[in-house]
Amino acid sequence: MEFPPKPWPVGEADPAEPLVRRVLAANPSAFTFTGTQSYVVGAAGDVAVIDPGPIEDDHIEALLAAIGDAKVSAIVCTHTHKDHSPAAAPLAERTGAPIIGCAPLVLSDDGPRSDASFDPTYAPDRVLADGESIMGEGWTLTAVATPGHTSNHLCFALAESGALFTGDHVMGWSTSVVSPPDGDMTAYMASLQKLYEREDRVYYPAHGPAVTKPQQLVRGMIGHRRQRENQIIRQIEAGVHQIHAMVPQMYKGVDERLWPAAERSVLAHLIDLERRGRVVRSDDTWTIAA
């Protein structure tokens, strides 16, 4: 998907539906599209803020403006990459709200991507397990565990409207990077299947536009990943046994700046194929299993 024409609604409280407002951060990139979208959930009385985003003073002020006089009952994080959770701490300090959502997770290296490191400042007051809910005036958010992009990734279902906040698990503009060691293709595919079996009305991702045909998109994403898997098998059968040689063939037409991240996703696929007994590895060389 190409970037939409500017100006983008950075810092604006964009109404997505009666219970949901979007606030776009000014952190666009090849990995974040036009930037991270934070969400304010709730119409009056009290609200929740989902994925408060990076620490940028203008973005925090825009969130506070969107919140207005409402009480913030919860600051909710889908996962702890640096474009999602760091603003939770200063927003909690400004509002007195608890930080609730995914478990803390810090790794020194998650592969080459714009948000390569995890947020070491993330300290939740409460971690939600799959199926646990938090509630406010007129809204209920229920955690849906979706490991894969990261092992601690959660989506959040808004019971009152049938919306699902999908973080980076399902984005509105691109497929998610799955980067070992924490990114796990086996878990990612199982999480996609889990969402496919749900009946959510609309997805609100952290990056890109709302997804109005969720099951159709998820079915296509599963198919896309299976096609990538088949491409890898064909590459190995044709005598290409190393990831760095596979990527230029598999990602023709893709910006070469994204190839390092593509290598991580290919590695994630190969690890999944290895677990299933379809390929074997010797150092950085991959072959078809006997």
C-alpha angles and dihedrals in degrees: 000000000000121000112266117246117273145279094075118195094253111173095003124127096235112193110228095173135334094285099035135068125178125215116191120213122218096245106107119167144142087276102039099040108210090350142280115316116215118196131215110204121198136055103228142341099032135006143188125226115216120204100352089198134211124347101268117144093217092052093049090049090049090052091050090050090051090049091051114167095343121116114246106228096179143005104213127199127194094197141335108257110134096254092058117038114024094088089059093084098051091041090052090050091051096045106026090233123147120245109237134173136053125035119260115265129175125179126173093224133018097169133268110323137118093262093039096155130056122240108268092189096062109118113165122204089209132016116211121220122211108291097016117130142205122201141202138167104316097347140085125189119196123193117238111193110226110169119179110081083053128353092241098049119137132181120204126222119210103213096196096060107020092245124143123204102214104184107195097329092087116014129190097232111030145005117273124258112247106199123180142249091047097013108081124192094197091055092041093056092047089051091051090052089049091055092044089059092053125086103225115159099214139000123225106198127192089240128036135007127322115280109233097179101045101167091048092051094046091049088053092048092053089049091048092054091049089051090052089050091052090048090055092051091049091049092053092046088053091055101264104130106163128071097229089059094046097054099064089053096043098042103042110158093023118119106267090225086071095052095091089056089045088055089057092053091048088052090051090052092049092051089051091049090048091053089052092051097246099115137022130211133217109182103304095340122099127197137174113270116251 
